[in-house]
Amino acid sequence: MLRNETRRLQSNMRRYTGEDTSSIPFEELDEVEQELERSVIKVRDRKVTKQSRNGEKKYALHFFEVNSCDMNS
């Protein structure tokens, strides 16, 4: 039972990586493509969010450093 599940998962991974698409019907290939496109959008959104948060942190750190230097003068 575990071997069958492992084989099924490996087969799915080959499909998603494009290694074994010869036996997939066109309709299923279209579904896989759409799913991958949605995944790419999610990854890009997360990347932008992290970049934005990182930029905000850098700005806050710079603002704190500049203000603390002014206070010490």
The 8 nearest C-alpha neighbors of each residue, nearest first, counted from 0:
[[1, 3, 2, 4, 5, 6, 7, 8],
 [0, 2, 4, 3, 5, 6, 7, 8],
 [3, 1, 5, 4, 0, 6, 7, 8],
 [4, 2, 6, 0, 5, 1, 7, 8],
 [3, 5, 7, 1, 2, 6, 8, 0],
 [6, 4, 2, 8, 3, 7, 9, 1],
 [7, 5, 9, 3, 4, 8, 10, 2],
 [6, 8, 4, 10, 5, 9, 3, 11],
 [9, 7, 11, 5, 10, 6, 4, 12],
 [10, 8, 12, 6, 11, 7, 5, 13],
 [9, 11, 7, 13, 8, 12, 6, 14],
 [12, 10, 8, 14, 9, 13, 7, 15],
 [11, 13, 9, 15, 14, 10, 16, 8],
 [14, 12, 18, 10, 16, 19, 11, 15],
 [13, 15, 11, 19, 17, 12, 16, 20],
 [16, 14, 12, 17, 13, 11, 31, 18],
 [15, 17, 13, 14, 18, 12, 19, 11],
 [16, 18, 14, 15, 19, 20, 13, 12],
 [19, 17, 13, 16, 14, 20, 15, 12],
 [20, 18, 14, 13, 17, 21, 22, 10],
 [19, 21, 23, 14, 22, 17, 18, 28],
 [20, 22, 23, 19, 24, 18, 14, 17],
 [21, 23, 20, 24, 19, 14, 25, 28],
 [24, 22, 20, 21, 27, 28, 25, 19],
 [23, 25, 27, 26, 28, 22, 21, 20],
 [24, 26, 28, 27, 29, 23, 30, 22],
 [27, 25, 29, 28, 24, 30, 23, 31],
 [26, 28, 30, 29, 24, 25, 31, 23],
 [29, 27, 25, 31, 30, 26, 32, 24],
 [28, 30, 32, 26, 27, 31, 25, 33],
 [31, 29, 27, 33, 28, 32, 34, 26],
 [32, 30, 28, 34, 29, 33, 35, 27],
 [31, 33, 29, 35, 30, 34, 28, 36],
 [34, 32, 36, 30, 35, 31, 29, 37],
 [33, 35, 31, 37, 36, 32, 30, 38],
 [34, 36, 38, 32, 37, 33, 31, 39],
 [35, 37, 33, 39, 38, 34, 32, 40],
 [38, 36, 40, 34, 35, 39, 33, 41],
 [37, 39, 35, 41, 36, 40, 34, 42],
 [38, 40, 36, 42, 41, 37, 43, 35],
 [39, 41, 37, 43, 38, 42, 44, 36],
 [42, 40, 38, 44, 39, 43, 45, 37],
 [41, 43, 39, 45, 44, 40, 46, 38],
 [42, 44, 46, 40, 45, 41, 39, 47],
 [45, 43, 41, 47, 46, 42, 40, 48],
 [46, 44, 48, 42, 43, 47, 49, 41],
 [45, 47, 43, 49, 44, 48, 50, 42],
 [48, 46, 50, 44, 49, 45, 51, 43],
 [49, 47, 45, 51, 46, 50, 44, 52],
 [48, 50, 52, 46, 51, 47, 53, 45],
 [51, 49, 47, 53, 48, 52, 54, 46],
 [50, 52, 54, 48, 49, 53, 47, 55],
 [53, 51, 55, 49, 54, 50, 48, 56],
 [52, 54, 50, 56, 51, 55, 49, 57],
 [53, 55, 51, 57, 52, 56, 50, 58],
 [56, 54, 52, 58, 53, 57, 59, 51],
 [57, 55, 59, 53, 58, 54, 60, 52],
 [56, 58, 60, 54, 55, 59, 61, 53],
 [57, 59, 61, 55, 56, 60, 62, 54],
 [58, 60, 62, 56, 61, 57, 63, 55],
 [61, 59, 63, 57, 62, 58, 56, 64],
 [60, 62, 58, 64, 63, 59, 57, 65],
 [63, 61, 59, 65, 60, 64, 58, 66],
 [64, 62, 60, 66, 61, 65, 67, 59],
 [65, 63, 61, 67, 66, 62, 60, 68],
 [66, 64, 62, 68, 63, 67, 61, 69],
 [65, 67, 69, 63, 68, 64, 62, 70],
 [66, 68, 70, 64, 69, 65, 63, 71],
 [69, 67, 71, 65, 66, 70, 64, 72],
 [70, 68, 66, 72, 67, 71, 65, 64],
 [69, 71, 67, 68, 72, 66, 65, 64],
 [70, 72, 68, 69, 67, 66, 65, 64],
 [71, 69, 70, 68, 67, 66, 65, 64]]
